[in-house]
């Protein structure tokens, strides 16, 4: 299972979770089975609010779930229509977000 988390930097599991999915500088892709990390840069982070253009980049790589602090309704609907579960978290770091996801402590 691959989890996509919008993050501010590239500090691995200590990366700070971005406040918004659509304007995050990059996405951390974490493979729960292998324990590996990949990054996907957000090439569309300057999109108009609610248009969530980064979805084009993420859909092919997002895996099974997105764990984020915030996302537009359009973004949630788009991801869910492609079978990707969207979960909300208040976690500060990617490691905390992944742990919350594993424990079912995400909305």
OpenMM code with the backbone's topology and positions (N, CA, C; nanometers):
from openmm import Vec3, app, unit

residues = "UNK UNK UNK UNK UNK UNK UNK UNK UNK UNK UNK UNK UNK UNK UNK UNK UNK UNK UNK UNK UNK UNK UNK UNK UNK UNK UNK UNK UNK UNK UNK UNK UNK UNK UNK UNK UNK UNK UNK UNK UNK UNK UNK UNK UNK UNK UNK UNK UNK UNK UNK UNK UNK UNK UNK UNK UNK UNK UNK UNK UNK UNK UNK UNK UNK UNK UNK UNK UNK UNK UNK UNK UNK UNK UNK UNK UNK UNK UNK UNK UNK UNK UNK UNK UNK UNK UNK UNK UNK UNK UNK UNK UNK UNK UNK UNK UNK UNK UNK UNK UNK UNK UNK UNK UNK UNK UNK".split()
positions = [
    Vec3(0.0842, -0.1176, 0.0000),
    Vec3(0.0000, 0.0000, 0.0000),
    Vec3(0.0886, 0.1237, 0.0000),
    Vec3(0.0580, 0.2170, -0.0877),
    Vec3(0.1339, 0.3423, -0.0961),
    Vec3(0.0479, 0.4571, -0.0451),
    Vec3(0.1073, 0.5350, 0.0455),
    Vec3(0.0405, 0.6513, 0.1032),
    Vec3(0.1092, 0.7764, 0.0495),
    Vec3(0.0294, 0.8711, 0.0043),
    Vec3(0.0794, 0.9993, -0.0456),
    Vec3(0.0521, 1.1061, 0.0602),
    Vec3(0.1575, 1.1790, 0.0981),
    Vec3(0.1453, 1.2844, 0.1988),
    Vec3(0.2045, 1.4134, 0.1420),
    Vec3(0.1268, 1.5216, 0.1362),
    Vec3(0.1831, 1.6492, 0.0905),
    Vec3(0.2771, 1.7032, 0.1986),
    Vec3(0.3986, 1.7374, 0.1585),
    Vec3(0.4984, 1.7836, 0.2562),
    Vec3(0.5652, 1.9124, 0.2108),
    Vec3(0.6250, 1.9802, 0.3077),
    Vec3(0.6936, 2.1065, 0.2821),
    Vec3(0.8352, 2.0863, 0.2293),
    Vec3(0.9037, 1.9816, 0.2747),
    Vec3(1.0436, 1.9630, 0.2378),
    Vec3(1.0750, 1.8199, 0.2001),
    Vec3(1.2010, 1.7873, 0.2078),
    Vec3(1.2467, 1.6550, 0.1698),
    Vec3(1.3284, 1.5893, 0.2793),
    Vec3(1.2792, 1.5941, 0.4008),
    Vec3(1.3516, 1.5405, 0.5162),
    Vec3(1.3058, 1.3995, 0.5522),
    Vec3(1.2604, 1.3248, 0.4555),
    Vec3(1.2145, 1.1892, 0.4825),
    Vec3(1.0931, 1.1880, 0.5720),
    Vec3(1.0909, 1.0938, 0.6656),
    Vec3(0.9755, 1.0819, 0.7545),
    Vec3(0.9613, 1.2003, 0.8490),
    Vec3(1.0644, 1.2817, 0.8614),
    Vec3(1.0563, 1.4012, 0.9453),
    Vec3(1.0079, 1.5237, 0.8674),
    Vec3(0.9740, 1.5064, 0.7410),
    Vec3(0.9196, 1.6160, 0.6600),
    Vec3(0.7918, 1.6678, 0.7242),
    Vec3(0.7756, 1.7992, 0.7239),
    Vec3(0.6564, 1.8631, 0.7797),
    Vec3(0.5403, 1.8452, 0.6819),
    Vec3(0.4262, 1.8017, 0.7355),
    Vec3(0.3059, 1.7863, 0.6531),
    Vec3(0.2568, 1.9252, 0.6134),
    Vec3(0.2345, 1.9452, 0.4851),
    Vec3(0.1878, 2.0747, 0.4339),
    Vec3(0.0441, 2.1011, 0.4790),
    Vec3(0.0109, 2.2274, 0.4918),
    Vec3(-0.1226, 2.2659, 0.5341),
    Vec3(-0.2298, 2.2380, 0.4308),
    Vec3(-0.1924, 2.2389, 0.3050),
    Vec3(-0.2870, 2.2166, 0.1964),
    Vec3(-0.2274, 2.1203, 0.0943),
    Vec3(-0.3060, 2.0281, 0.0505),
    Vec3(-0.2628, 1.9319, -0.0501),
    Vec3(-0.2192, 2.0021, -0.1784),
    Vec3(-0.3041, 2.0885, -0.2303),
    Vec3(-0.2823, 2.1484, -0.3610),
    Vec3(-0.1640, 2.2411, -0.3727),
    Vec3(-0.1252, 2.3045, -0.2623),
    Vec3(-0.0146, 2.3999, -0.2688),
    Vec3(0.1134, 2.3473, -0.2036),
    Vec3(0.1154, 2.2203, -0.1691),
    Vec3(0.2365, 2.1597, -0.1111),
    Vec3(0.3494, 2.1609, -0.2137),
    Vec3(0.4717, 2.1870, -0.1719),
    Vec3(0.5837, 2.1854, -0.2659),
    Vec3(0.6092, 2.0482, -0.3277),
    Vec3(0.5833, 1.9427, -0.2494),
    Vec3(0.6057, 1.8068, -0.3011),
    Vec3(0.5192, 1.7077, -0.2250),
    Vec3(0.5182, 1.5866, -0.2765),
    Vec3(0.4423, 1.4790, -0.2152),
    Vec3(0.5380, 1.3665, -0.1787),
    Vec3(0.5266, 1.3191, -0.0556),
    Vec3(0.6048, 1.2057, -0.0103),
    Vec3(0.5210, 1.0811, -0.0354),
    Vec3(0.5761, 0.9854, -0.1059),
    Vec3(0.5079, 0.8603, -0.1348),
    Vec3(0.5740, 0.7520, -0.0504),
    Vec3(0.4981, 0.6967, 0.0431),
    Vec3(0.5526, 0.5982, 0.1358),
    Vec3(0.4902, 0.4623, 0.1097),
    Vec3(0.5743, 0.3633, 0.0846),
    Vec3(0.5283, 0.2263, 0.0622),
    Vec3(0.5269, 0.1551, 0.1966),
    Vec3(0.4065, 0.1254, 0.2469),
    Vec3(0.3941, 0.0621, 0.3780),
    Vec3(0.4626, -0.0738, 0.3836),
    Vec3(0.4536, -0.1508, 0.2772),
    Vec3(0.5120, -0.2842, 0.2754),
    Vec3(0.6630, -0.2825, 0.2727),
    Vec3(0.7192, -0.2005, 0.1869),
    Vec3(0.8647, -0.1964, 0.1695),
    Vec3(0.9328, -0.0965, 0.2634),
    Vec3(0.8570, -0.0010, 0.3163),
    Vec3(0.9155, 0.1018, 0.4017),
    Vec3(1.0003, 0.2023, 0.3256),
    Vec3(0.9738, 0.2166, 0.1955),
    Vec3(1.0529, 0.3068, 0.1125),
    Vec3(0.9813, 0.4393, 0.0893),
    Vec3(1.0609, 0.5403, 0.0562),
    Vec3(1.0099, 0.6746, 0.0309),
    Vec3(1.0521, 0.7193, -0.1077),
    Vec3(0.9592, 0.7828, -0.1773),
    Vec3(0.9880, 0.8530, -0.3024),
    Vec3(0.9238, 0.9902, -0.2914),
    Vec3(0.9710, 1.0833, -0.3725),
    Vec3(0.9125, 1.2168, -0.3758),
    Vec3(0.8598, 1.2467, -0.5153),
    Vec3(0.7531, 1.3229, -0.5177),
    Vec3(0.6970, 1.3725, -0.6418),
    Vec3(0.6820, 1.5232, -0.6242),
    Vec3(0.7531, 1.6014, -0.7058),
    Vec3(0.7407, 1.7471, -0.6970),
    Vec3(0.6046, 1.7919, -0.7476),
    Vec3(0.5484, 1.8936, -0.6827),
    Vec3(0.4212, 1.9512, -0.7229),
    Vec3(0.4494, 2.0586, -0.8277),
    Vec3(0.4390, 2.0218, -0.9533),
    Vec3(0.4674, 2.1152, -1.0622),
    Vec3(0.3522, 2.2110, -1.0884),
    Vec3(0.2402, 2.1917, -1.0187),
    Vec3(0.1213, 2.2752, -1.0408),
    Vec3(0.0762, 2.3444, -0.9131),
    Vec3(0.1683, 2.3759, -0.8244),
    Vec3(0.1285, 2.4279, -0.6941),
    Vec3(0.0708, 2.5687, -0.6981),
    Vec3(0.0850, 2.6409, -0.8079),
    Vec3(0.0315, 2.7767, -0.8166),
    Vec3(-0.1020, 2.7823, -0.8903),
    Vec3(-0.1837, 2.6794, -0.8760),
    Vec3(-0.3141, 2.6729, -0.9424),
    Vec3(-0.4168, 2.7603, -0.8698),
    Vec3(-0.5256, 2.7982, -0.9380),
    Vec3(-0.6322, 2.8720, -0.8698),
    Vec3(-0.6947, 2.7842, -0.7613),
    Vec3(-0.7286, 2.8444, -0.6498),
    Vec3(-0.7858, 2.7702, -0.5368),
    Vec3(-0.9069, 2.6883, -0.5827),
    Vec3(-0.9088, 2.5626, -0.5375),
    Vec3(-1.0200, 2.4744, -0.5687),
    Vec3(-1.0059, 2.4000, -0.6999),
    Vec3(-0.9064, 2.4355, -0.7810),
    Vec3(-0.8907, 2.3691, -0.9103),
    Vec3(-0.8010, 2.2447, -0.9000),
    Vec3(-0.7209, 2.2353, -0.7991),
    Vec3(-0.6387, 2.1198, -0.7650),
    Vec3(-0.5710, 2.0551, -0.8852),
    Vec3(-0.5006, 2.1343, -0.9624),
    Vec3(-0.4270, 2.0834, -1.0772),
    Vec3(-0.3208, 1.9789, -1.0423),
    Vec3(-0.2642, 1.9793, -0.9200),
    Vec3(-0.1656, 1.8767, -0.8876),
    Vec3(-0.2195, 1.7349, -0.9000),
    Vec3(-0.3495, 1.7207, -0.9011),
    Vec3(-0.4072, 1.5867, -0.9132),
    Vec3(-0.3603, 1.5159, -1.0390),
    Vec3(-0.3376, 1.5909, -1.1441),
    Vec3(-0.2893, 1.5289, -1.2680),
    Vec3(-0.1562, 1.4578, -1.2439),
    Vec3(-0.0680, 1.5211, -1.1679),
    Vec3(0.0625, 1.4616, -1.1386),
    Vec3(0.0502, 1.3455, -1.0405),
    Vec3(-0.0382, 1.3603, -0.9442),
    Vec3(-0.0470, 1.2653, -0.8343),
    Vec3(-0.1241, 1.1380, -0.8704),
    Vec3(-0.2233, 1.1479, -0.9542),
    Vec3(-0.3095, 1.0324, -0.9802),
    Vec3(-0.2336, 0.9080, -1.0243),
    Vec3(-0.1300, 0.9257, -1.1020),
    Vec3(-0.0532, 0.8104, -1.1489),
    Vec3(0.0401, 0.7540, -1.0423),
    Vec3(0.0634, 0.8296, -0.9351),
    Vec3(0.1618, 0.7893, -0.8347),
    Vec3(0.1064, 0.7777, -0.6935),
    Vec3(-0.0144, 0.8260, -0.6703),
    Vec3(-0.0654, 0.8400, -0.5341),
    Vec3(-0.0859, 0.7082, -0.4618),
    Vec3(-0.1010, 0.6016, -0.5342),
    Vec3(-0.1183, 0.4735, -0.4665),
    Vec3(-0.2588, 0.4545, -0.4146),
    Vec3(-0.2679, 0.4187, -0.2874),
    Vec3(-0.3953, 0.3765, -0.2305),
    Vec3(-0.4628, 0.4809, -0.1430),
    Vec3(-0.3839, 0.5719, -0.0854),
    Vec3(-0.4409, 0.6692, 0.0078),
    Vec3(-0.3607, 0.7978, 0.0073),
    Vec3(-0.4301, 0.9069, 0.0373),
    Vec3(-0.3676, 1.0372, 0.0597),
    Vec3(-0.4013, 1.0762, 0.2023),
    Vec3(-0.2989, 1.1142, 0.2790),
    Vec3(-0.3186, 1.1625, 0.4152),
    Vec3(-0.2710, 1.3062, 0.4173),
    Vec3(-0.3617, 1.3992, 0.4479),
    Vec3(-0.3279, 1.5414, 0.4403),
    Vec3(-0.4008, 1.6204, 0.5481),
    Vec3(-0.3610, 1.7451, 0.5629),
    Vec3(-0.4265, 1.8351, 0.6588),
    Vec3(-0.5511, 1.8988, 0.5983),
    Vec3(-0.5451, 1.9305, 0.4695),
    Vec3(-0.6586, 1.9945, 0.4054),
    Vec3(-0.6564, 1.9744, 0.2553),
    Vec3(-0.7766, 1.9716, 0.1979),
    Vec3(-0.7913, 1.9545, 0.0530),
    Vec3(-0.9294, 2.0062, 0.0138),
    Vec3(-0.9391, 2.0608, -0.1065),
    Vec3(-1.0680, 2.1093, -0.1548),
    Vec3(-1.1627, 1.9919, -0.1779),
    Vec3(-1.2899, 2.0214, -0.1778),
    Vec3(-1.3912, 1.9183, -0.2054),
    Vec3(-1.3692, 1.8588, -0.3440),
    Vec3(-1.3332, 1.9428, -0.4404),
    Vec3(-1.3044, 1.8951, -0.5763),
    Vec3(-1.1911, 1.7926, -0.5743),
    Vec3(-1.0856, 1.8220, -0.5003),
    Vec3(-0.9724, 1.7303, -0.4909),
    Vec3(-1.0119, 1.5973, -0.4287),
    Vec3(-1.0875, 1.6031, -0.3205),
    Vec3(-1.1338, 1.4809, -0.2541),
    Vec3(-1.2168, 1.3972, -0.3503),
    Vec3(-1.3115, 1.4609, -0.4174),
    Vec3(-1.3978, 1.3879, -0.5103),
    Vec3(-1.3182, 1.3262, -0.6248),
    Vec3(-1.2214, 1.3989, -0.6764),
    Vec3(-1.1411, 1.3490, -0.7874),
    Vec3(-1.0603, 1.2258, -0.7448),
    Vec3(-0.9927, 1.2346, -0.6313),
    Vec3(-0.9142, 1.1213, -0.5846),
    Vec3(-1.0028, 1.0007, -0.5543),
    Vec3(-1.1121, 1.0245, -0.4837),
    Vec3(-1.2000, 0.9135, -0.4489),
    Vec3(-1.2634, 0.8489, -0.5712),
    Vec3(-1.2874, 0.9283, -0.6750),
    Vec3(-1.3442, 0.8705, -0.7981),
    Vec3(-1.2437, 0.7799, -0.8693),
    Vec3(-1.1159, 0.7923, -0.8328),
    Vec3(-1.0119, 0.7055, -0.8881),
    Vec3(-0.9714, 0.5961, -0.7889),
    Vec3(-1.0517, 0.5768, -0.6848),
    Vec3(-1.0281, 0.4704, -0.5889),
    Vec3(-0.9213, 0.4992, -0.4852),
    Vec3(-0.8858, 0.6257, -0.4686),
    Vec3(-0.7836, 0.6637, -0.3706),
    Vec3(-0.8536, 0.7196, -0.2466),
    Vec3(-0.8274, 0.6577, -0.1324),
    Vec3(-0.8871, 0.7001, -0.0065),
    Vec3(-0.8216, 0.8301, 0.0393),
    Vec3(-0.9027, 0.9263, 0.0832),
    Vec3(-0.8513, 1.0540, 0.1330),
    Vec3(-0.8786, 1.0614, 0.2830),
    Vec3(-0.7724, 1.0867, 0.3601),
    Vec3(-0.7822, 1.0936, 0.5056),
    Vec3(-0.7254, 1.2260, 0.5537),
    Vec3(-0.7894, 1.2835, 0.6556),
    Vec3(-0.7422, 1.4086, 0.7133),
    Vec3(-0.6680, 1.3799, 0.8432),
    Vec3(-0.5614, 1.4557, 0.8654),
    Vec3(-0.4825, 1.4404, 0.9869),
    Vec3(-0.4376, 1.5758, 1.0392),
    Vec3(-0.4056, 1.5807, 1.1668),
    Vec3(-0.3451, 1.6989, 1.2269),
    Vec3(-0.1968, 1.6742, 1.2551),
    Vec3(-0.1434, 1.5635, 1.2032),
    Vec3(-0.0034, 1.5269, 1.2276),
    Vec3(0.0908, 1.6355, 1.1795),
    Vec3(0.2006, 1.6523, 1.2517),
    Vec3(0.3020, 1.7515, 1.2168),
    Vec3(0.4015, 1.6985, 1.1143),
    Vec3(0.4384, 1.5703, 1.1258),
    Vec3(0.5391, 1.5124, 1.0373),
    Vec3(0.4810, 1.3959, 0.9581),
    Vec3(0.5515, 1.3587, 0.8525),
    Vec3(0.5090, 1.2443, 0.7719),
    Vec3(0.5055, 1.1179, 0.8568),
    Vec3(0.6029, 1.0996, 0.9447),
    Vec3(0.6058, 0.9814, 1.0319),
    Vec3(0.4806, 0.9753, 1.1181),
    Vec3(0.4395, 1.0884, 1.1743),
    Vec3(0.3188, 1.0918, 1.2572),
    Vec3(0.1948, 1.0640, 1.1738),
    Vec3(0.1909, 1.1162, 1.0521),
    Vec3(0.0763, 1.0929, 0.9635),
    Vec3(0.0649, 0.9454, 0.9264),
    Vec3(0.1783, 0.8827, 0.8986),
    Vec3(0.1782, 0.7403, 0.8636),
    Vec3(0.1333, 0.6573, 0.9835),
    Vec3(0.1835, 0.6890, 1.1004),
    Vec3(0.1449, 0.6153, 1.2212),
    Vec3(-0.0045, 0.6316, 1.2492),
    Vec3(-0.0562, 0.7527, 1.2337),
    Vec3(-0.1996, 0.7763, 1.2528),
    Vec3(-0.2815, 0.6958, 1.1519),
    Vec3(-0.2350, 0.6896, 1.0280),
    Vec3(-0.3041, 0.6113, 0.9266),
    Vec3(-0.3058, 0.4626, 0.9635),
    Vec3(-0.1921, 0.4105, 1.0054),
    Vec3(-0.1822, 0.2692, 1.0434),
    Vec3(-0.2771, 0.2348, 1.1581),
    Vec3(-0.2915, 0.3275, 1.2511),
    Vec3(-0.3753, 0.3035, 1.3691),
    Vec3(-0.5220, 0.3397, 1.3461),
    Vec3(-0.5534, 0.3904, 1.2272),
    Vec3(-0.6908, 0.4301, 1.1992),
    Vec3(-0.7323, 0.5576, 1.2689),
    Vec3(-0.6348, 0.6433, 1.2997),
    Vec3(-0.6623, 0.7666, 1.3720),
    Vec3(-0.6726, 0.8868, 1.2785),
    Vec3(-0.7164, 0.8647, 1.1568),
    Vec3(-0.7358, 0.9707, 1.0593),
    Vec3(-0.8835, 0.9771, 1.0235),
    Vec3(-0.9294, 1.0964, 0.9838),
    Vec3(-1.0713, 1.1138, 0.9474),
    Vec3(-1.0962, 1.0677, 0.8067),
] * unit.nanometer
topology = app.Topology()
chain = topology.addChain("A")
for resn in residues:
    res = topology.addResidue(resn, chain)
    for name in ("N", "CA", "C"):
        topology.addAtom(name, app.Element.getBySymbol(name[0]), res)
